[in-house]
Structure formats: structure tokens, C-alpha cells
């Protein structure tokens, strides 16, 4: 499997633990709204919610170790998750305590550099959690069917996975003892290079965050700034009130004007530029995608509507995101999110101590809505870009599947458009995409997939395909898996393309 295909699998697996974080943020946000003193005001319900939320937000390494292992396993079996948990226990016990490292290596703590001591204490983080989860998941895929000699048969199959994971993680722990301080210091320096750039660094992050979306690799970049890989930990510090007012949250704040205002306005421009006969179809698509972006901050359905048919618009979008990030950081207008820059997270974060003039992000958002609309509409018309509804007659695709069609009705259509079960090696999903591995990608009917409602079809390497279907992705993938391989799809009629 090529590197892009493998990163597709890792990106899919990351969605499992990432989906848990909003629950922690929700409890922290509500708890603080009830008691701004973080439980010091005697409100029992607030204290209950705050500490329950911290239980999630303070243990991200464990969430990633268990969740990524589960997501990487071919059949999402719990044995992989257990192996991830055991692997993280080993790393924490052997590497996180400088005194234990001293005993294992024979180097006194007093002889260690201060940076090394700090590094060992910070080894239990998102990075090592993800690393442990990947290792456990891959070991599960390799050994879950292993057959041992009769005398050891009880430990065969899935029972062998935690055992082999323990052995491998001993080696990993030993390697981490040697290389982790070097890696940690390098990551901190990388993060500091952005911190030193101030608002410009926030802008650069926003620019590259958007550009990586087509490959699904933006989650890897997010870990550097939103988690603790480089000592920034923007999300956790913001929600736990452990950062600096006006600074903590700068890698989140500028997304709000883009996700909740700019992109929906871009969708409106695309709708207004569509041919009259196509406006009803494009309007319903843009309305659904825009509402999702406003409420939840999930913008992929909107972005995939234009990123491939008009890539210049996507570059403009990335540049405008950078500008938004720089403006918000420069004026220290701060709000934060646990999941994405939608209204839900915005309202929950407004009452937090590190939220700084969040109402100005609304003003900025309204301005960006105007900028996005004007720039997108001008560019589309000036360069005759083939955005949705402006396709040439021979390329127009009919949307035969209405928004009200049930998941069980859509699944056979998507399955047939992808070449049937015989052509599918694996079926996975993330929040908005079907993530597929195909025997022969040429058998996938891209026009039919788009006619079914897919906002985009992305080829990742030679055998992997991503189909952007919106927030129904997981339900469609599950329904596709439940269709028997023996079911005849000949009677299934795909939309006319």
C-alpha cells in the first residue's frame, strides 16, 4: 500500500477518538456556564460536568491509543482496542517517569538535561497515543488469526494480539527512552517557530490546514497545534483555562468567520451563478451543506463542491482562511471549539475565561461573508468556472436520488456505482467520506457517484478512493457492508449520466 493510501487509513482511524472530544467540551462548556469559577461556587451539577469533561480532555493519549487501534483493525474488533490500551500502559510505566528511566538506563536523574526530564514527563500525549494505536491495530491485522501449537492454543487468534503488542511495545518503549527527548525538543522548536511568528504563524497554519483537506491529511497538521505535540495544546488549554488570555485559542478563532459565514456565502455565490434550470438542484445542495457548516463547522460538503472543478477557488479559500486567522489573532478575538468552528462550539465557548471579545468574530464573519460572496461570484463569472450548475450540457449530471431517499435505498446504488462487492476490498468511513479500497478503480463510475449526491470523488494512490457523501457517510458505509455479497445488483438502476 502506498503512503497516501496508508494515511487514508490512519485518517479514518483518527476519527474514532476525535469524535469523542466534543462530549468533553460540551460538559466543560455547560459546567462553566453554570459556574464560572470552575466548580468553586458550590454548584454540584457544574462541578459534576466540569470534572466529567476533564476526564475526557485530560486523557487524550489514552483515547487515541484505544480509538486508533480500534479504527485500524480491519474488522474493528475490541481485541485491537485492548491491545492499544495495554501498549499505552507499558509506555507510561517505562518512559513517563524519569526515575524509572534512570533505573532502566543507569543514568541518574541529576545527570539528565532539564529538557530530557521534561520530555519524559510529557511522553504520554496524543503523539504516543496515535503511535501506540497504529502499532496495536497493525499487529491485530497481522496476528488475529494466528494458530499456535496445541499446548498454547488457548492463546491463539485474537488472544495473541495483546501478548504480541506487549512484546513489541517493550521494544518501542526502549527506543522512546533513547529518541523521545530528541523528538520532543524538535517538535517544541517547530511549534515555537510558529508561536514566534505570532498572528502570521496562525495564518500560515490556516492556509496549509485547508490545502491538505483534499488528501485528508489536515488532521495530522491539526495535532501539532491543537494537541500537545509541540507544547501548544490550543484546544485543551483553552477549555481547561490553563493558557494565556488573547493568545490561547489563536489557532482556532479565525476558523469561525470562515466556517460559519464565509463558506456558506461562497455556497450562495455558487447558487446564484448556476444556470436557471439547475438552480433548484444546486440550491438544495448548497443549503444543506451551508447549514451543516454553520451549525457544526463541518465544511467538507461545501469545499468538495468546488475544490476539484474550480481549484483556483480552493486556493483563494485557503488564502482567505489565512487572512481570517491572522486578523483574529492580531486583534486577539478568541473563541474555541472541541470539534469544529460551528455555532454549537461558539456559543459553548463564549462564557469561558479565555474567550476574548468573541462577539467580534461575528462581526468579522459578516465581513468575510461579503468578501467570500463577492470574490467567488466575480471569479466564477470572470473565468467561467464550471462550478455546480454551470457544467456544459454533456457533463451535467442528474441527481436521481433525492435528499429524502433512505440510507438502505442509497447503499445498493453506491455499491453498484463502485463496481459491486467483488470490486471492493474494504469499506470504511469518516465524518463525511466513504473511504474505499478497490480492486479495479476503473470500475467505479464517478459520474454516477456524483449523480447520487456525492460532493466529490478523490483518488488516493492506485487503489484507494474517497467519496464525499456528507454526514451520512458512516450510515451508508454500514448499510453497504450489510448487503450480502450474493445479492444481485443487476436490477439496481443508477441515475442517468
C-alpha positions, -999 to +999 in steps of 0.1 A: +000+000+000+014+035-009+019+062+017-012+082+007-034+051+009-020+043+043-025+078+056-061+075+044-065+045+068-048+064+096-070+095+090-101+073+092-089+057+124-083+091+140-120+100+135-129+074+162-113+092+192-117+127+177-155+121+177-153+117+215-138+151+222-170+172+216-186+153+246-159+165+269-161+201+255-199+201+258-197+191+295-170+217+302-188+244+284-222+238+302-204+233+335-186+266+332-218+284+321-234+272+353-204+281+375-177+304+360-155+296+390-149+261+376-168+243+404-157+268+432-191+283+435-207+253+452-228+243+422-228+205+424-241+200+389-215+223+375-187+205+393-200+172+381-200+183+345-166+200+347-148+171+362-165+147+338-154+168+309-119+170+322-119+132+324-121+132+286-100+162+277-072+152+301-068+117+288-065+122+250-034+099+248-055+070+260-084+079+237-060+079+207-043+046+218-076+028+221-095+045+194-069+044+167-062+008+174-099+000+170-101+021+139-070+005+123-083-031+128-098-045+097-130-056+114-130-030+142-126-057+169-123-049+206-092-070+209-073-043+190-086-016+213-075-037+244-040-041+228-038-004+223-047+002+260-020-023+271+006-007+249-001+027+264+002+013+299+037+000+290+048+033+275+035+053+305+051+029+331+085+026+314+091+060+299+070+087+315+088+087+349+124+099+348+132+079+379+121+047+362+142+057+331+171+063+354+168+028+369+165+012+334+194+030+318+217+035+348+217+073+342+210+093+373+181+118+371+206+145+382+227+138+351+199+142+327+193+175+310+163+195+321+148+192+286+151+154+289+134+153+323+105+174+309+103+153+278+100+120+297+072+136+318+054+146+286+057+113+267+020+103+274+004+126+248-015+124+215+016+115+195+025+084+215-012+075+218-015+076+180+017+057+176+006+030+200-028+027+184-013+023+149+011-004+162-017-023+180-040-021+150-014-034+126-005-062+150-041-072+152-045-073+114-014-094+112-019-119+140-057-121+149-060-154+130-027-170+142-028-207+151-004-218+178+007-254+188-020-273+206-004-268+241-007-230+236-039-230+215-058-211+242-035-181+235-041-182+197-062-160+175-073-126+189-060-136+224-025-134+210-028-098+199-024-082+234+005-106+240+025-097+209+016-060+214+031-061+249+063-076+235+066-050+206+058-021+230+087-031+252+110-025+222+091+007+214+095+019+250+132+012+249+135+032+216+114+061+231+138+063+260+166+070+236+150+091+210+120+107+226+139+137+242+153+145+207+119+142+190+102+162+217+127+191+216+124+192+178+086+193+179+087+220+205+111+241+184+088+236+154+058+248+174+078+277+188+087+288+153+050+294+147+045+309+181+073+334+175+056+344+142+025+353+162-005+361+140+015+353+108+021+318+122-016+313+128-022+325+092+003+300+078-013+272+098-048+281+085-035+282+049-019+248+050-048+233+070-071+240+041-048+229+014-044+195+030-081+187+031-082+171-004-058+144+008-075+141+042-041+149+059-052+181+076-058+161+108-021+153+111-013+191+109-040+198+135-023+176+160+007+199+161-013+229+171-045+217+187-029+188+208+003+188+228+028+176+202+047+209+202+036+223+236+008+244+221-022+223+230-046+250+219-079+232+224-071+217+258-056+248+273-085+269+261-112+247+275-093+240+308-084+277+314-047+270+316-035+293+288-029+330+282-058+354+275-057+367+240-031+341+229-046+307+237-072+299+210-055+318+182-052+285+162-090+281+164-106+315+165-100+325+128-119+294+116-152+307+129-156+335+104-147+311+076-167+281+085-199+298+098-200+328+074-175+328+046-181+293+031-219+295+033-217+328+015-195+311-011-222+285-015-247+313-021-225+327-048-223+293-064-261+290-063-265+325-079-240+316-106-258+284-116-278+282-148-315+289-142-326+253-150-301+240-124-308+264-095-333+242-077-308+213-076-278+234-067-298+254-042-309+224-022-273+211-022-258+244-011-285+249+015-279+215+032-241+219+030-242+255+042-265+247+072-241+219+082-211+243+081-229+269+101-242+247+129-214+221+132-184+236+114-182+205+091-173+222+058-161+194+035-195+190+017-192+227+007-155+226-001-157+195-022-184+211-043-157+233-059-122+222-049-118+199-079-140+216-106-125+250-098-092+246-078-085+283-081-114+289-058-100+265-033-066+282-033-085+315-028-104+299+001-072+288+017-057+323+014-088+339+029-086+314+057-051+325+064-062+362+064-090+353+088-067+335+112-042+365+111-069+391+117-084+372+147-050+365+162-038+401+156-068+417+174-069+388+199-106+380+192-108+345+206-133+317+208-126+280+208-140+247+197-137+210+207-148+197+172-151+224+146-159+261+142-197+259+142-224+277+162-226+249+188-190+253+199-190+290+195-219+295+220-204+270+244-170+287+244-183+323+248-185+321+286-151+306+291-124+327+308-101+326+278-128+337+253-118+373+244-142+395+226-158+365+208-186+388+195-161+404+172-157+371+154-193+375+144-186+410+130-155+396+112-176+367+100-202+390+085-175+409+067-160+377+054-194+365+042-194+396+019-158+391+008-164+354+001-195+361-019-181+389-040-147+372-047-163+338-055-191+353-077-166+376-096-141+347-101-167+322-113-182+346-138-149+362-149-132+329-157-164+309-165-156+283-139-176+251-141-189+252-105-221+231-097-249+241-120-226+257-146-215+224-163-216+221-200-247+202-212-228+170-219-213+170-185-244+178-164-254+150-141-289+144-129-295+140-092-318+109-094-315+103-056-334+130-036-323+142-002-352+122+013-341+089-001-334+064+027-299+051+036-310+015+027-321+027-007-289+046-013-265+019-003-271-005-032-268+024-056-234+034-042-223-002-041-232-008-078-216+025-088-184+013-072-184-020-091-202-042-065-188-063-037-165-081-060-146-048-066-144-037-030-115-048-008-125-026+022-153-002+031-146+025+057-159+059+065-151+091+084-174+120+092-182+130+056-164+104+034-166+069+023-130+056+024-126+027+000-100+003-013-109-011-048-095-040-068-100-020-100-107+017-095-116+020-132-148+001-125-160+030-102-185+052-121-176+087-110-204+104-128-229+080-113-215+087-078-219+124-083-254+119-097-262+100-065-253+131-045-216+128-038-199+162-035-165+148-046-146+117-056-109+116-048-084+091-059-058+084-033-030+063-047-037+035-071-063+015-053-080+039-028-110+061-033-127+087-011-163+096-019-176+127-001-213+120+007-218+143+038-226+134+073-244+102+062-211+086+054-209+062+083-246+051+078-241+045+041-208+025+047-226+004+073-255-003+050-232-012+022-214-037+044-247-053+053-257-060+017-249-097+011-222-105-015-247-128-031-273-101-038-278-094-075-274-058-083-284-061-119-319-048-111-305-017-094-308+013-118-282+040-115-291+077-123-288+087-159-254+103-165 
